[in-house]
Amino acid sequence: MATYTAKDITVLEGLEPVRKRPGMYIGGVSASGLHHLVWEILDNSIDEAMNGHASNIIVTLHEDGCSITIADDGRGIPVDKHPKTKKSAIEVIFTTLHAGGKFEHGNYKTSGGLHGVGASVVNALSKELIARVRRDGAEWEMAFKQGHPVGSLKKIGPARGTGTSVFFRPDATIFPKIEFDAETIRLRLEVTSYLHRGVRITFEDQASNQKHVFQHAEGLSDYLKTILKERSATPVHEAGFALSRDGEDGGVRLDVALQWTQSTDEHVRSYVNGIPTGSGGTHENGFRSGIGKAVRNFIDTHNLSPKGVAITAEDIREGLVAVLSVFLAEPQFQGQTKDRLNNPEAMAVVDSAIRPALEHWLNTNISVAESIVARIILAARAREASRAAQQEVTRKTAMSSRLTLPGKLSDCSTSNREESEIFIVEGDSAGGSAKQG
């Protein structure tokens, strides 16, 4: 009988679990997982900007194509000793899972890196990582190799201003292919600049010697115009609807831009704390609910509902192109990849914010609203016409199947009833003789 004792139990300490099972933290070691490292460090800089502590972020893809530096002018990671671990705060952040300033409301009102594993996971999966911090009149540096410190925190010298810079090179023993895609990074940074109005984000691609600077004063309204152009969508109305609501007293901050188009599908891009939520969630549910209520109230108030046509929620949203961005203190995502929002309160907050604002906008812009309603009624009639046509085809198909001749019946060769007779014979051979006359 095989023995099974305490000696057979493996205990993974520090960042060993990350290196052993990277998929649990970044979703895999493919190109998507590789770029997830960039997003994790970027989120930290964005968190500083979201909370009013940074206005400039610089992302550099180095000439080798497999190393990145992300720098910001935020407050700088603390370098003093942590009271519990007795290590510098910067070492704790880069070597300990679930360590960061995002768990207490006093440090960040909203944050993309909720789980507090971003910096440490990137460190664990990097061949080398160098963190530099400017604060309190000095510049500090600490280097790591495969998640472990290489020496102690060093004071480089005096420095002006504040900020954090993180250089990292992913570990080839973890990732089968290390090659960052400049276009993937550029697109992510451009979208990020739309979501964080006024923040200046610079992308320096040293491999191609190109530099891109993104800064959008109008935020989501600018993003909406870009999406419409990308999709070659023809707007039903010129000016789009935009709503911006500050999260007072720790509440949900909301930004929305939308426009109805002649397209036959609905297109919504949603984000939570700057993180794309491709699978939607409660914020999208509240968004759709609020739009439906506002439009229905406008139609009912102005007696615009056509007789004999039932307008559905899908009819209202057909051709709608929208961008939804919410910021909240404690977002609940499905996993570290943050693909879907689960906060129940987000639905009610978004619904209650959008419904009255959109309804007021429709009543203030009557001609625009009427063109939108006309588009919605057209969608409803087209849907019902399509359903009627489908039912007719189904009916004819069923009738045709009932009229199909049996396999043993040979059709007559004339349509003249006076020349037609029916012969009933027994067996195929007799039938053959009858056909021959």
Steps between C-alpha positions, in 0.01 A plus 500: 500500500642842396578733789361852498635727774553867574832482313303461176328837542661778292482852641554781249620818667528862391458532123564131426127434437503761224795344320354152550149587377519829302168431329318554830624859510529620139278254314781312324846538350391580145529844339193609697662406831826666399327831431299463820826578682505839329139570593565416868781754535311751285198465730712613793597820318142554388384460860721795594348705218142395584542629852654831396863423580645464147448669164774346284571135420777379268515144366821400322538186289874451479690423183532130585120467485488290817538753781281787617528808720193672643548832679265752658517827691288375788588504869761226473488163677584542871856401591480513879488187715172314520394477868408132480764347272783741592590509130480800269150553363628472144643153573174391662295615201717315248553179697173442687165398355204714606721783619421854389331826582171408336324321783440809712277788389748762620753423227289447188135594444494272195750251366541262207745274682254390766660167585838649599693235307596700190851620582602182683371274221689695236811476716457126550470437126788727398860403440588842637310797634633837611282745692603863537322750721530877532363648820604704803776669297683178409502219244497138614558175314438133572575208267343154489568173321221245450311659787786516749682818608850551365651690788320759706329828420756755378491876519637621167511868579299821515203542265229752428132416482330169569417187305557130441678320216484122450721316250440128449603220267272189504660165582562275198469193723136599563390640164566292185524816289597844624419764244279795584268623226534876461159541338324312781663728755432815296129420467466426873669829591283697259182356650633566850554867413134531395382351829711735711423842365798735495768247598798510265623153397811464285604182322860481383573209266878491479498207256327707231617836637139620526338710769126531564345751738139452612299763685126562460332794667150378403556145619224258397345741250826487305508122539145470363598693187794265449280191536242635253778560250648153556163337441406726207172559683265775379352693795125561515563831677797737498568567868537199726383466859768527768476473877769547761422451867751530783496236770417713800578365846667187365215422261511379141656734247338467160588607144282419199497597132248357254347553159242319286610399151356337189678173586288196579697387806571636846861578593595579860852523642508502879773557756534488877777706659664512157488121458317367190202282593448301183245274667298794633350474845269690731606844373397405145172359630424831670604689188258308277222523756538878534499556124191285455304684770600847375405431139172331591403790725570746219299297248205466739507867605488621139261228377747380238433129534360363170179299504540128459876505553654383828840660567748274679816584692702362209321737259596795720868402503531401134770713338614638836874562536613582853793521739438444871763559765443468874732546794423354841693442819471123532424336164427129510633332187494143381863405557821696462439550128212734595268417211157546661370723779296334774418790736119493550483869593651606167184411309274723710746790502555499124128456428397786729766730352435435131119486496421859611800651318418335167129574535579868565732506198230351276242755618746784452596390147159414354603482134791272585278287723238464228763378252615244758144383563440473125810279480367285786154464342664400172696232684181371664312482170793333327517243779129424480514483118792261525312286749189496278709403198666224698163370617371502141802306377453252784130462414569444130778256579268301725224503237745398228620209708139382542441516121809304407408192290555158655801316364292227324266749328585594141366840399282537191637653182201726429312768688176434310259340743299330221810321373617393844442162665631331810630144491559297812735207446671249726878484494776690321500269197130556434555871544777493242273331246225754565739791440600350165134487390 
